Amino acid sequence: MSESTISEANAPQCAVCSENITDLPTSRVIATTNDDKVEYKHFCSASCESSYHT
């Protein structure tokens, strides 16, 4: 894993609240497949990930 911080311009956004995820230790990523393509959903916290699944 890389230890460098992602710049604001290149940071992924939380799939729930749209916060830019730059250097959050609570961030999470889940991978899913759709039509044989991998899609990644980024979340800034466990709370946002939980909201996404409900």
mmCIF entry with sequence, helices, sheets and N, C-alpha, C, O atoms, coordinates in Angstrom:
data_MODEL
# 
_entry.id   MODEL 
# 
_entity.id                         1 
_entity.type                       polymer 
_entity.pdbx_number_of_molecules   1 
# 
_entity_poly.entity_id                      1 
_entity_poly.type                           'polypeptide(L)' 
_entity_poly.nstd_linkage                   no 
_entity_poly.nstd_monomer                   no 
_entity_poly.pdbx_seq_one_letter_code       MSESTISEANAPQCAVCSENITDLPTSRVIATTNDDKVEYKHFCSASCESSYHT 
_entity_poly.pdbx_seq_one_letter_code_can   MSESTISEANAPQCAVCSENITDLPTSRVIATTNDDKVEYKHFCSASCESSYHT 
_entity_poly.pdbx_strand_id                 A 
# 
loop_
_entity_poly_seq.entity_id 
_entity_poly_seq.num 
_entity_poly_seq.mon_id 
_entity_poly_seq.hetero 
1 1  MET n 
1 2  SER n 
1 3  GLU n 
1 4  SER n 
1 5  THR n 
1 6  ILE n 
1 7  SER n 
1 8  GLU n 
1 9  ALA n 
1 10 ASN n 
1 11 ALA n 
1 12 PRO n 
1 13 GLN n 
1 14 CYS n 
1 15 ALA n 
1 16 VAL n 
1 17 CYS n 
1 18 SER n 
1 19 GLU n 
1 20 ASN n 
1 21 ILE n 
1 22 THR n 
1 23 ASP n 
1 24 LEU n 
1 25 PRO n 
1 26 THR n 
1 27 SER n 
1 28 ARG n 
1 29 VAL n 
1 30 ILE n 
1 31 ALA n 
1 32 THR n 
1 33 THR n 
1 34 ASN n 
1 35 ASP n 
1 36 ASP n 
1 37 LYS n 
1 38 VAL n 
1 39 GLU n 
1 40 TYR n 
1 41 LYS n 
1 42 HIS n 
1 43 PHE n 
1 44 CYS n 
1 45 SER n 
1 46 ALA n 
1 47 SER n 
1 48 CYS n 
1 49 GLU n 
1 50 SER n 
1 51 SER n 
1 52 TYR n 
1 53 HIS n 
1 54 THR n 
# 
_struct_asym.id          A 
_struct_asym.entity_id   1 
# 
_struct_conf.conf_type_id            HELX_P 
_struct_conf.id                      HELX_P1 
_struct_conf.pdbx_PDB_helix_id       AA1 
_struct_conf.beg_label_comp_id       ALA 
_struct_conf.beg_label_asym_id       A 
_struct_conf.beg_label_seq_id        46 
_struct_conf.pdbx_beg_PDB_ins_code   ? 
_struct_conf.end_label_comp_id       HIS 
_struct_conf.end_label_asym_id       A 
_struct_conf.end_label_seq_id        53 
_struct_conf.pdbx_end_PDB_ins_code   ? 
_struct_conf.beg_auth_comp_id        ALA 
_struct_conf.beg_auth_asym_id        A 
_struct_conf.beg_auth_seq_id         46 
_struct_conf.end_auth_comp_id        HIS 
_struct_conf.end_auth_asym_id        A 
_struct_conf.end_auth_seq_id         53 
_struct_conf.pdbx_PDB_helix_class    1 
_struct_conf.details                 ? 
_struct_conf.pdbx_PDB_helix_length   8 
# 
_struct_conf_type.id          HELX_P 
_struct_conf_type.criteria    ? 
_struct_conf_type.reference   ? 
# 
_struct_sheet.id               AA1 
_struct_sheet.type             ? 
_struct_sheet.number_strands   2 
_struct_sheet.details          ? 
# 
_struct_sheet_order.sheet_id     AA1 
_struct_sheet_order.range_id_1   1 
_struct_sheet_order.range_id_2   2 
_struct_sheet_order.offset       ? 
_struct_sheet_order.sense        anti-parallel 
# 
loop_
_struct_sheet_range.sheet_id 
_struct_sheet_range.id 
_struct_sheet_range.beg_label_comp_id 
_struct_sheet_range.beg_label_asym_id 
_struct_sheet_range.beg_label_seq_id 
_struct_sheet_range.pdbx_beg_PDB_ins_code 
_struct_sheet_range.end_label_comp_id 
_struct_sheet_range.end_label_asym_id 
_struct_sheet_range.end_label_seq_id 
_struct_sheet_range.pdbx_end_PDB_ins_code 
_struct_sheet_range.beg_auth_comp_id 
_struct_sheet_range.beg_auth_asym_id 
_struct_sheet_range.beg_auth_seq_id 
_struct_sheet_range.end_auth_comp_id 
_struct_sheet_range.end_auth_asym_id 
_struct_sheet_range.end_auth_seq_id 
AA1 1 ARG A 28 ? ASN A 34 ? ARG A 28 ASN A 34 
AA1 2 LYS A 37 ? PHE A 43 ? LYS A 37 PHE A 43 
# 
loop_
_atom_site.group_PDB 
_atom_site.id 
_atom_site.type_symbol 
_atom_site.label_atom_id 
_atom_site.label_alt_id 
_atom_site.label_comp_id 
_atom_site.label_asym_id 
_atom_site.label_entity_id 
_atom_site.label_seq_id 
_atom_site.pdbx_PDB_ins_code 
_atom_site.Cartn_x 
_atom_site.Cartn_y 
_atom_site.Cartn_z 
_atom_site.occupancy 
_atom_site.B_iso_or_equiv 
_atom_site.pdbx_formal_charge 
_atom_site.auth_seq_id 
_atom_site.auth_comp_id 
_atom_site.auth_asym_id 
_atom_site.auth_atom_id 
_atom_site.pdbx_PDB_model_num 
ATOM 1   N N  . MET A 1 1  ? 0.820   -1.184 0.000   1.00 0.00 ? 1  MET A N  1 
ATOM 2   C CA . MET A 1 1  ? 0.000   0.000  0.000   1.00 0.00 ? 1  MET A CA 1 
ATOM 3   C C  . MET A 1 1  ? 0.864   1.248  0.000   1.00 0.00 ? 1  MET A C  1 
ATOM 4   O O  . MET A 1 1  ? 1.967   1.269  0.546   1.00 0.00 ? 1  MET A O  1 
ATOM 5   N N  . SER A 1 2  ? 0.345   2.258  -0.612  1.00 0.00 ? 2  SER A N  1 
ATOM 6   C CA . SER A 1 2  ? 1.055   3.527  -0.674  1.00 0.00 ? 2  SER A CA 1 
ATOM 7   C C  . SER A 1 2  ? 0.774   4.343  0.585   1.00 0.00 ? 2  SER A C  1 
ATOM 8   O O  . SER A 1 2  ? -0.336  4.314  1.115   1.00 0.00 ? 2  SER A O  1 
ATOM 9   N N  . GLU A 1 3  ? 1.761   5.055  1.048   1.00 0.00 ? 3  GLU A N  1 
ATOM 10  C CA . GLU A 1 3  ? 1.619   5.918  2.218   1.00 0.00 ? 3  GLU A CA 1 
ATOM 11  C C  . GLU A 1 3  ? 1.370   7.371  1.828   1.00 0.00 ? 3  GLU A C  1 
ATOM 12  O O  . GLU A 1 3  ? 1.175   8.211  2.707   1.00 0.00 ? 3  GLU A O  1 
ATOM 13  N N  . SER A 1 4  ? 1.371   7.687  0.547   1.00 0.00 ? 4  SER A N  1 
ATOM 14  C CA . SER A 1 4  ? 1.212   9.074  0.124   1.00 0.00 ? 4  SER A CA 1 
ATOM 15  C C  . SER A 1 4  ? -0.258  9.478  0.126   1.00 0.00 ? 4  SER A C  1 
ATOM 16  O O  . SER A 1 4  ? -1.145  8.650  -0.085  1.00 0.00 ? 4  SER A O  1 
ATOM 17  N N  . THR A 1 5  ? -0.499  10.760 0.366   1.00 0.00 ? 5  THR A N  1 
ATOM 18  C CA . THR A 1 5  ? -1.842  11.310 0.378   1.00 0.00 ? 5  THR A CA 1 
ATOM 19  C C  . THR A 1 5  ? -2.285  11.614 -1.047  1.00 0.00 ? 5  THR A C  1 
ATOM 20  O O  . THR A 1 5  ? -1.502  12.110 -1.857  1.00 0.00 ? 5  THR A O  1 
ATOM 21  N N  . ILE A 1 6  ? -3.528  11.317 -1.341  1.00 0.00 ? 6  ILE A N  1 
ATOM 22  C CA . ILE A 1 6  ? -4.098  11.598 -2.660  1.00 0.00 ? 6  ILE A CA 1 
ATOM 23  C C  . ILE A 1 6  ? -4.496  13.073 -2.701  1.00 0.00 ? 6  ILE A C  1 
ATOM 24  O O  . ILE A 1 6  ? -5.065  13.598 -1.743  1.00 0.00 ? 6  ILE A O  1 
ATOM 25  N N  . SER A 1 7  ? -4.196  13.730 -3.808  1.00 0.00 ? 7  SER A N  1 
ATOM 26  C CA . SER A 1 7  ? -4.567  15.143 -3.930  1.00 0.00 ? 7  SER A CA 1 
ATOM 27  C C  . SER A 1 7  ? -6.081  15.283 -4.031  1.00 0.00 ? 7  SER A C  1 
ATOM 28  O O  . SER A 1 7  ? -6.774  14.363 -4.466  1.00 0.00 ? 7  SER A O  1 
ATOM 29  N N  . GLU A 1 8  ? -6.575  16.427 -3.630  1.00 0.00 ? 8  GLU A N  1 
ATOM 30  C CA . GLU A 1 8  ? -8.012  16.713 -3.666  1.00 0.00 ? 8  GLU A CA 1 
ATOM 31  C C  . GLU A 1 8  ? -8.575  16.538 -5.078  1.00 0.00 ? 8  GLU A C  1 
ATOM 32  O O  . GLU A 1 8  ? -9.691  16.045 -5.242  1.00 0.00 ? 8  GLU A O  1 
ATOM 33  N N  . ALA A 1 9  ? -7.822  16.932 -6.082  1.00 0.00 ? 9  ALA A N  1 
ATOM 34  C CA . ALA A 1 9  ? -8.275  16.846 -7.473  1.00 0.00 ? 9  ALA A CA 1 
ATOM 35  C C  . ALA A 1 9  ? -8.420  15.403 -7.951  1.00 0.00 ? 9  ALA A C  1 
ATOM 36  O O  . ALA A 1 9  ? -9.253  15.119 -8.811  1.00 0.00 ? 9  ALA A O  1 
ATOM 37  N N  . ASN A 1 10 ? -7.619  14.491 -7.402  1.00 0.00 ? 10 ASN A N  1 
ATOM 38  C CA . ASN A 1 10 ? -7.645  13.095 -7.838  1.00 0.00 ? 10 ASN A CA 1 
ATOM 39  C C  . ASN A 1 10 ? -8.364  12.163 -6.869  1.00 0.00 ? 10 ASN A C  1 
ATOM 40  O O  . ASN A 1 10 ? -8.455  10.961 -7.118  1.00 0.00 ? 10 ASN A O  1 
ATOM 41  N N  . ALA A 1 11 ? -8.867  12.704 -5.781  1.00 0.00 ? 11 ALA A N  1 
ATOM 42  C CA . ALA A 1 11 ? -9.474  11.879 -4.743  1.00 0.00 ? 11 ALA A CA 1 
ATOM 43  C C  . ALA A 1 11 ? -10.832 11.331 -5.180  1.00 0.00 ? 11 ALA A C  1 
ATOM 44  O O  . ALA A 1 11 ? -11.609 12.028 -5.831  1.00 0.00 ? 11 ALA A O  1 
ATOM 45  N N  . PRO A 1 12 ? -11.111 10.076 -4.816  1.00 0.00 ? 12 PRO A N  1 
ATOM 46  C CA . PRO A 1 12 ? -12.452 9.541  -5.079  1.00 0.00 ? 12 PRO A CA 1 
ATOM 47  C C  . PRO A 1 12 ? -13.449 10.197 -4.132  1.00 0.00 ? 12 PRO A C  1 
ATOM 48  O O  . PRO A 1 12 ? -13.070 10.733 -3.091  1.00 0.00 ? 12 PRO A O  1 
ATOM 49  N N  . GLN A 1 13 ? -14.715 10.153 -4.500  1.00 0.00 ? 13 GLN A N  1 
ATOM 50  C CA . GLN A 1 13 ? -15.760 10.722 -3.652  1.00 0.00 ? 13 GLN A CA 1 
ATOM 51  C C  . GLN A 1 13 ? -16.551 9.603  -2.996  1.00 0.00 ? 13 GLN A C  1 
ATOM 52  O O  . GLN A 1 13 ? -16.747 8.534  -3.575  1.00 0.00 ? 13 GLN A O  1 
ATOM 53  N N  . CYS A 1 14 ? -16.997 9.868  -1.786  1.00 0.00 ? 14 CYS A N  1 
ATOM 54  C CA . CYS A 1 14 ? -17.838 8.924  -1.065  1.00 0.00 ? 14 CYS A CA 1 
ATOM 55  C C  . CYS A 1 14 ? -19.115 8.692  -1.876  1.00 0.00 ? 14 CYS A C  1 
ATOM 56  O O  . CYS A 1 14 ? -19.733 9.643  -2.354  1.00 0.00 ? 14 CYS A O  1 
ATOM 57  N N  . ALA A 1 15 ? -19.504 7.431  -2.026  1.00 0.00 ? 15 ALA A N  1 
ATOM 58  C CA . ALA A 1 15 ? -20.693 7.074  -2.803  1.00 0.00 ? 15 ALA A CA 1 
ATOM 59  C C  . ALA A 1 15 ? -21.984 7.544  -2.141  1.00 0.00 ? 15 ALA A C  1 
ATOM 60  O O  . ALA A 1 15 ? -23.033 7.558  -2.786  1.00 0.00 ? 15 ALA A O  1 
ATOM 61  N N  . VAL A 1 16 ? -21.928 7.927  -0.866  1.00 0.00 ? 16 VAL A N  1 
ATOM 62  C CA . VAL A 1 16 ? -23.128 8.352  -0.147  1.00 0.00 ? 16 VAL A CA 1 
ATOM 63  C C  . VAL A 1 16 ? -23.180 9.866  0.031   1.00 0.00 ? 16 VAL A C  1 
ATOM 64  O O  . VAL A 1 16 ? -24.158 10.502 -0.362  1.00 0.00 ? 16 VAL A O  1 
ATOM 65  N N  . CYS A 1 17 ? -22.132 10.450 0.620   1.00 0.00 ? 17 CYS A N  1 
ATOM 66  C CA . CYS A 1 17 ? -22.185 11.880 0.959   1.00 0.00 ? 17 CYS A CA 1 
ATOM 67  C C  . CYS A 1 17 ? -21.365 12.765 0.022   1.00 0.00 ? 17 CYS A C  1 
ATOM 68  O O  . CYS A 1 17 ? -21.380 13.988 0.161   1.00 0.00 ? 17 CYS A O  1 
ATOM 69  N N  . SER A 1 18 ? -20.657 12.169 -0.921  1.00 0.00 ? 18 SER A N  1 
ATOM 70  C CA . SER A 1 18 ? -19.851 12.873 -1.924  1.00 0.00 ? 18 SER A CA 1 
ATOM 71  C C  . SER A 1 18 ? -18.635 13.605 -1.363  1.00 0.00 ? 18 SER A C  1 
ATOM 72  O O  . SER A 1 18 ? -18.036 14.418 -2.067  1.00 0.00 ? 18 SER A O  1 
ATOM 73  N N  . GLU A 1 19 ? -18.259 13.336 -0.120  1.00 0.00 ? 19 GLU A N  1 
ATOM 74  C CA . GLU A 1 19 ? -17.043 13.938 0.438   1.00 0.00 ? 19 GLU A CA 1 
ATOM 75  C C  . GLU A 1 19 ? -15.824 13.382 -0.289  1.00 0.00 ? 19 GLU A C  1 
ATOM 76  O O  . GLU A 1 19 ? -15.741 12.181 -0.543  1.00 0.00 ? 19 GLU A O  1 
ATOM 77  N N  . ASN A 1 20 ? -14.882 14.258 -0.621  1.00 0.00 ? 20 ASN A N  1 
ATOM 78  C CA . ASN A 1 20 ? -13.631 13.792 -1.221  1.00 0.00 ? 20 ASN A CA 1 
ATOM 79  C C  . ASN A 1 20 ? -12.846 13.018 -0.177  1.00 0.00 ? 20 ASN A C  1 
ATOM 80  O O  . ASN A 1 20 ? -12.674 13.480 0.951   1.00 0.00 ? 20 ASN A O  1 
ATOM 81  N N  . ILE A 1 21 ? -12.375 11.851 -0.552  1.00 0.00 ? 21 ILE A N  1 
ATOM 82  C CA . ILE A 1 21 ? -11.633 10.995 0.365   1.00 0.00 ? 21 ILE A CA 1 
ATOM 83  C C  . ILE A 1 21 ? -10.152 11.158 0.056   1.00 0.00 ? 21 ILE A C  1 
ATOM 84  O O  . ILE A 1 21 ? -9.631  10.568 -0.891  1.00 0.00 ? 21 ILE A O  1 
ATOM 85  N N  . THR A 1 22 ? -9.488  11.964 0.867   1.00 0.00 ? 22 THR A N  1 
ATOM 86  C CA . THR A 1 22 ? -8.068  12.219 0.630   1.00 0.00 ? 22 THR A CA 1 
ATOM 87  C C  . THR A 1 22 ? -7.178  11.486 1.617   1.00 0.00 ? 22 THR A C  1 
ATOM 88  O O  . THR A 1 22 ? -6.277  10.759 1.199   1.00 0.00 ? 22 THR A O  1 
ATOM 89  N N  . ASP A 1 23 ? -7.398  11.650 2.886   1.00 0.00 ? 23 ASP A N  1 
ATOM 90  C CA . ASP A 1 23 ? -6.525  11.038 3.889   1.00 0.00 ? 23 ASP A CA 1 
ATOM 91  C C  . ASP A 1 23 ? -7.347  10.652 5.114   1.00 0.00 ? 23 ASP A C  1 
ATOM 92  O O  . ASP A 1 23 ? -7.020  11.038 6.236   1.00 0.00 ? 23 ASP A O  1 
ATOM 93  N N  . LEU A 1 24 ? -8.403  9.896  4.895   1.00 0.00 ? 24 LEU A N  1 
ATOM 94  C CA . LEU A 1 24 ? -9.267  9.490  5.994   1.00 0.00 ? 24 LEU A CA 1 
ATOM 95  C C  . LEU A 1 24 ? -8.952  8.053  6.404   1.00 0.00 ? 24 LEU A C  1 
ATOM 96  O O  . LEU A 1 24 ? -9.097  7.141  5.590   1.00 0.00 ? 24 LEU A O  1 
ATOM 97  N N  . PRO A 1 25 ? -8.530  7.836  7.636   1.00 0.00 ? 25 PRO A N  1 
ATOM 98  C CA . PRO A 1 25 ? -8.217  6.470  8.064   1.00 0.00 ? 25 PRO A CA 1 
ATOM 99  C C  . PRO A 1 25 ? -9.457  5.587  8.157   1.00 0.00 ? 25 PRO A C  1 
ATOM 100 O O  . PRO A 1 25 ? -9.339  4.365  8.251   1.00 0.00 ? 25 PRO A O  1 
ATOM 101 N N  . THR A 1 26 ? -10.643 6.191  8.131   1.00 0.00 ? 26 THR A N  1 
ATOM 102 C CA . THR A 1 26 ? -11.881 5.418  8.227   1.00 0.00 ? 26 THR A CA 1 
ATOM 103 C C  . THR A 1 26 ? -12.457 5.056  6.865   1.00 0.00 ? 26 THR A C  1 
ATOM 104 O O  . THR A 1 26 ? -13.514 4.429  6.794   1.00 0.00 ? 26 THR A O  1 
ATOM 105 N N  . SER A 1 27 ? -11.788 5.436  5.788   1.00 0.00 ? 27 SER A N  1 
ATOM 106 C CA . SER A 1 27 ? -12.340 5.173  4.455   1.00 0.00 ? 27 SER A CA 1 
ATOM 107 C C  . SER A 1 27 ? -12.385 3.681  4.164   1.00 0.00 ? 27 SER A C  1 
ATOM 108 O O  . SER A 1 27 ? -11.570 2.906  4.665   1.00 0.00 ? 27 SER A O  1 
ATOM 109 N N  . ARG A 1 28 ? -13.353 3.299  3.345   1.00 0.00 ? 28 ARG A N  1 
ATOM 110 C CA . ARG A 1 28 ? -13.557 1.905  2.968   1.00 0.00 ? 28 ARG A CA 1 
ATOM 111 C C  . ARG A 1 28 ? -13.842 1.836  1.478   1.00 0.00 ? 28 ARG A C  1 
ATOM 112 O O  . ARG A 1 28 ? -14.352 2.788  0.888   1.00 0.00 ? 28 ARG A O  1 
ATOM 113 N N  . VAL A 1 29 ? -13.511 0.710  0.879   1.00 0.00 ? 29 VAL A N  1 
ATOM 114 C CA . VAL A 1 29 ? -13.763 0.483  -0.544  1.00 0.00 ? 29 VAL A CA 1 
ATOM 115 C C  . VAL A 1 29 ? -14.354 -0.906 -0.697  1.00 0.00 ? 29 VAL A C  1 
ATOM 116 O O  . VAL A 1 29 ? -13.855 -1.867 -0.113  1.00 0.00 ? 29 VAL A O  1 
ATOM 117 N N  . ILE A 1 30 ? -15.423 -1.013 -1.488  1.00 0.00 ? 30 ILE A N  1 
ATOM 118 C CA . ILE A 1 30 ? -15.945 -2.325 -1.834  1.00 0.00 ? 30 ILE A CA 1 
ATOM 119 C C  . ILE A 1 30 ? -15.897 -2.465 -3.348  1.00 0.00 ? 30 ILE A C  1 
ATOM 120 O O  . ILE A 1 30 ? -16.077 -1.495 -4.084  1.00 0.00 ? 30 ILE A O  1 
ATOM 121 N N  . ALA A 1 31 ? -15.654 -3.669 -3.790  1.00 0.00 ? 31 ALA A N  1 
ATOM 122 C CA . ALA A 1 31 ? -15.600 -3.960 -5.226  1.00 0.00 ? 31 ALA A CA 1 
ATOM 123 C C  . ALA A 1 31 ? -16.765 -4.868 -5.579  1.00 0.00 ? 31 ALA A C  1 
ATOM 124 O O  . ALA A 1 31 ? -17.057 -5.826 -4.863  1.00 0.00 ? 31 ALA A O  1 
ATOM 125 N N  . THR A 1 32 ? -17.425 -4.562 -6.684  1.00 0.00 ? 32 THR A N  1 
ATOM 126 C CA . THR A 1 32 ? -18.503 -5.397 -7.196  1.00 0.00 ? 32 THR A CA 1 
ATOM 127 C C  . THR A 1 32 ? -18.258 -5.633 -8.681  1.00 0.00 ? 32 THR A C  1 
ATOM 128 O O  . THR A 1 32 ? -17.484 -4.918 -9.317  1.00 0.00 ? 32 THR A O  1 
ATOM 129 N N  . THR A 1 33 ? -18.922 -6.635 -9.216  1.00 0.00 ? 33 THR A N  1 
ATOM 130 C CA . THR A 1 33 ? -18.820 -6.875 -10.651 1.00 0.00 ? 33 THR A CA 1 
ATOM 131 C C  . THR A 1 33 ? -20.171 -6.618 -11.294 1.00 0.00 ? 33 THR A C  1 
ATOM 132 O O  . THR A 1 33 ? -21.219 -6.924 -10.725 1.00 0.00 ? 33 THR A O  1 
ATOM 133 N N  . ASN A 1 34 ? -20.123 -6.053 -12.481 1.00 0.00 ? 34 ASN A N  1 
ATOM 134 C CA . ASN A 1 34 ? -21.323 -5.757 -13.247 1.00 0.00 ? 34 ASN A CA 1 
ATOM 135 C C  . ASN A 1 34 ? -20.967 -5.941 -14.713 1.00 0.00 ? 34 ASN A C  1 
ATOM 136 O O  . ASN A 1 34 ? -20.126 -5.215 -15.243 1.00 0.00 ? 34 ASN A O  1 
ATOM 137 N N  . ASP A 1 35 ? -21.596 -6.896 -15.368 1.00 0.00 ? 35 ASP A N  1 
ATOM 138 C CA . ASP A 1 35 ? -21.292 -7.199 -16.772 1.00 0.00 ? 35 ASP A CA 1 
ATOM 139 C C  . ASP A 1 35 ? -19.802 -7.461 -16.977 1.00 0.00 ? 35 ASP A C  1 
ATOM 140 O O  . ASP A 1 35 ? -19.189 -6.932 -17.904 1.00 0.00 ? 35 ASP A O  1 
ATOM 141 N N  . ASP A 1 36 ? -19.232 -8.281 -16.100 1.00 0.00 ? 36 ASP A N  1 
ATOM 142 C CA . ASP A 1 36 ? -17.819 -8.674 -16.166 1.00 0.00 ? 36 ASP A CA 1 
ATOM 143 C C  . ASP A 1 36 ? -16.844 -7.516 -15.978 1.00 0.00 ? 36 ASP A C  1 
ATOM 144 O O  . ASP A 1 36 ? -15.672 -7.633 -16.337 1.00 0.00 ? 36 ASP A O  1 
ATOM 145 N N  . LYS A 1 37 ? -17.305 -6.414 -15.427 1.00 0.00 ? 37 LYS A N  1 
ATOM 146 C CA . LYS A 1 37 ? -16.432 -5.275 -15.124 1.00 0.00 ? 37 LYS A CA 1 
ATOM 147 C C  . LYS A 1 37 ? -16.434 -5.044 -13.616 1.00 0.00 ? 37 LYS A C  1 
ATOM 148 O O  . LYS A 1 37 ? -17.473 -5.145 -12.963 1.00 0.00 ? 37 LYS A O  1 
ATOM 149 N N  . VAL A 1 38 ? -15.278 -4.738 -13.082 1.00 0.00 ? 38 VAL A N  1 
ATOM 150 C CA . VAL A 1 38 ? -15.168 -4.452 -11.656 1.00 0.00 ? 38 VAL A CA 1 
ATOM 151 C C  . VAL A 1 38 ? -15.475 -2.978 -11.420 1.00 0.00 ? 38 VAL A C  1 
ATOM 152 O O  . VAL A 1 38 ? -14.931 -2.101 -12.091 1.00 0.00 ? 38 VAL A O  1 
ATOM 153 N N  . GLU A 1 39 ? -16.348 -2.723 -10.463 1.00 0.00 ? 39 GLU A N  1 
ATOM 154 C CA . GLU A 1 39 ? -16.686 -1.358 -10.076 1.00 0.00 ? 39 GLU A CA 1 
ATOM 155 C C  . GLU A 1 39 ? -16.327 -1.179 -8.607  1.00 0.00 ? 39 GLU A C  1 
ATOM 156 O O  . GLU A 1 39 ? -16.564 -2.072 -7.793  1.00 0.00 ? 39 GLU A O  1 
ATOM 157 N N  . TYR A 1 40 ? -15.763 -0.041 -8.272  1.00 0.00 ? 40 TYR A N  1 
ATOM 158 C CA . TYR A 1 40 ? -15.359 0.242  -6.904  1.00 0.00 ? 40 TYR A CA 1 
ATOM 159 C C  . TYR A 1 40 ? -16.242 1.340  -6.335  1.00 0.00 ? 40 TYR A C  1 
ATOM 160 O O  . TYR A 1 40 ? -16.468 2.364  -6.980  1.00 0.00 ? 40 TYR A O  1 
ATOM 161 N N  . LYS A 1 41 ? -16.734 1.123  -5.135  1.00 0.00 ? 41 LYS A N  1 
ATOM 162 C CA . LYS A 1 41 ? -17.499 2.133  -4.404  1.00 0.00 ? 41 LYS A CA 1 
ATOM 163 C C  . LYS A 1 41 ? -16.653 2.558  -3.213  1.00 0.00 ? 41 LYS A C  1 
ATOM 164 O O  . LYS A 1 41 ? -16.182 1.721  -2.443  1.00 0.00 ? 41 LYS A O  1 
ATOM 165 N N  . HIS A 1 42 ? -16.468 3.855  -3.070  1.00 0.00 ? 42 HIS A N  1 
ATOM 166 C CA . HIS A 1 42 ? -15.655 4.405  -1.988  1.00 0.00 ? 42 HIS A CA 1 
ATOM 167 C C  . HIS A 1 42 ? -16.578 5.017  -0.938  1.00 0.00 ? 42 HIS A C  1 
ATOM 168 O O  . HIS A 1 42 ? -17.595 5.628  -1.266  1.00 0.00 ? 42 HIS A O  1 
ATOM 169 N N  . PHE A 1 43 ? -16.208 4.844  0.318   1.00 0.00 ? 43 PHE A N  1 
ATOM 170 C CA . PHE A 1 43 ? -16.984 5.379  1.435   1.00 0.00 ? 43 PHE A CA 1 
ATOM 171 C C  . PHE A 1 43 ? -16.037 6.057  2.412   1.00 0.00 ? 43 PHE A C  1 
ATOM 172 O O  . PHE A 1 43 ? -14.949 5.547  2.681   1.00 0.00 ? 43 PHE A O  1 
ATOM 173 N N  . CYS A 1 44 ? -16.442 7.196  2.943   1.00 0.00 ? 44 CYS A N  1 
ATOM 174 C CA . CYS A 1 44 ? -15.582 7.940  3.860   1.00 0.00 ? 44 CYS A CA 1 
ATOM 175 C C  . CYS A 1 44 ? -15.618 7.373  5.274   1.00 0.00 ? 44 CYS A C  1 
ATOM 176 O O  . CYS A 1 44 ? -14.733 7.656  6.082   1.00 0.00 ? 44 CYS A O  1 
ATOM 177 N N  . SER A 1 45 ? -16.645 6.569  5.577   1.00 0.00 ? 45 SER A N  1 
ATOM 178 C CA . SER A 1 45 ? -16.755 6.021  6.932   1.00 0.00 ? 45 SER A CA 1 
ATOM 179 C C  . SER A 1 45 ? -17.616 4.761  6.923   1.00 0.00 ? 45 SER A C  1 
ATOM 180 O O  . SER A 1 45 ? -18.273 4.445  5.931   1.00 0.00 ? 45 SER A O  1 
ATOM 181 N N  . ALA A 1 46 ? -17.598 4.054  8.039   1.00 0.00 ? 46 ALA A N  1 
ATOM 182 C CA . ALA A 1 46 ? -18.446 2.869  8.190   1.00 0.00 ? 46 ALA A CA 1 
ATOM 183 C C  . ALA A 1 46 ? -19.920 3.264  8.148   1.00 0.00 ? 46 ALA A C  1 
ATOM 184 O O  . ALA A 1 46 ? -20.756 2.510  7.649   1.00 0.00 ? 46 ALA A O  1 
ATOM 185 N N  . SER A 1 47 ? -20.233 4.436  8.667   1.00 0.00 ? 47 SER A N  1 
ATOM 186 C CA . SER A 1 47 ? -21.610 4.920  8.673   1.00 0.00 ? 47 SER A CA 1 
ATOM 187 C C  . SER A 1 47 ? -22.140 5.114  7.250   1.00 0.00 ? 47 SER A C  1 
ATOM 188 O O  . SER A 1 47 ? -23.267 4.722  6.948   1.00 0.00 ? 47 SER A O  1 
ATOM 189 N N  . CYS A 1 48 ? -21.335 5.712  6.386   1.00 0.00 ? 48 CYS A N  1 
ATOM 190 C CA . CYS A 1 48 ? -21.757 5.904  4.995   1.00 0.00 ? 48 CYS A CA 1 
ATOM 191 C C  . CYS A 1 48 ? -21.882 4.563  4.276   1.00 0.00 ? 48 CYS A C  1 
ATOM 192 O O  . CYS A 1 48 ? -22.807 4.365  3.488   1.00 0.00 ? 48 CYS A O  1 
ATOM 193 N N  . GLU A 1 49 ? -20.962 3.649  4.544   1.00 0.00 ? 49 GLU A N  1 
ATOM 194 C CA . GLU A 1 49 ? -21.058 2.327  3.920   1.00 0.00 ? 49 GLU A CA 1 
ATOM 195 C C  . GLU A 1 49 ? -22.335 1.626  4.365   1.00 0.00 ? 49 GLU A C  1 
ATOM 196 O O  . GLU A 1 49 ? -23.019 1.009  3.548   1.00 0.00 ? 49 GLU A O  1 
ATOM 197 N N  . SER A 1 50 ? -22.661 1.714  5.639   1.00 0.00 ? 50 SER A N  1 
ATOM 198 C CA . SER A 1 50 ? -23.882 1.113  6.164   1.00 0.00 ? 50 SER A CA 1 
ATOM 199 C C  . SER A 1 50 ? -25.117 1.740  5.523   1.00 0.00 ? 50 SER A C  1 
ATOM 200 O O  . SER A 1 50 ? -26.063 1.030  5.181   1.00 0.00 ? 50 SER A O  1 
ATOM 201 N N  . SER A 1 51 ? -25.119 3.048  5.358   1.00 0.00 ? 51 SER A N  1 
ATOM 202 C CA . SER A 1 51 ? -26.239 3.746  4.713   1.00 0.00 ? 51 SER A CA 1 
ATOM 203 C C  . SER A 1 51 ? -26.422 3.290  3.277   1.00 0.00 ? 51 SER A C  1 
ATOM 204 O O  . SER A 1 51 ? -27.551 3.181  2.798   1.00 0.00 ? 51 SER A O  1 
ATOM 205 N N  . TYR A 1 52 ? -25.335 3.025  2.595   1.00 0.00 ? 52 TYR A N  1 
ATOM 206 C CA . TYR A 1 52 ? -25.382 2.580  1.202   1.00 0.00 ? 52 TYR A CA 1 
ATOM 207 C C  . TYR A 1 52 ? -26.072 1.224  1.079   1.00 0.00 ? 52 TYR A C  1 
ATOM 208 O O  . TYR A 1 52 ? -26.801 0.983  0.117   1.00 0.00 ? 52 TYR A O  1 
ATOM 209 N N  . HIS A 1 53 ? -25.846 0.342  2.042   1.00 0.00 ? 53 HIS A N  1 
ATOM 210 C CA . HIS A 1 53 ? -26.386 -1.014 1.988   1.00 0.00 ? 53 HIS A CA 1 
ATOM 211 C C  . HIS A 1 53 ? -27.829 -1.110 2.467   1.00 0.00 ? 53 HIS A C  1 
ATOM 212 O O  . HIS A 1 53 ? -28.449 -2.165 2.331   1.00 0.00 ? 53 HIS A O  1 
ATOM 213 N N  . THR A 1 54 ? -28.376 -0.031 3.025   1.00 0.00 ? 54 THR A N  1 
ATOM 214 C CA . THR A 1 54 ? -29.756 -0.087 3.525   1.00 0.00 ? 54 THR A CA 1 
ATOM 215 C C  . THR A 1 54 ? -30.692 0.680  2.647   1.00 0.00 ? 54 THR A C  1 
ATOM 216 O O  . THR A 1 54 ? -31.891 0.737  2.922   1.00 0.00 ? 54 THR A O  1 
# 
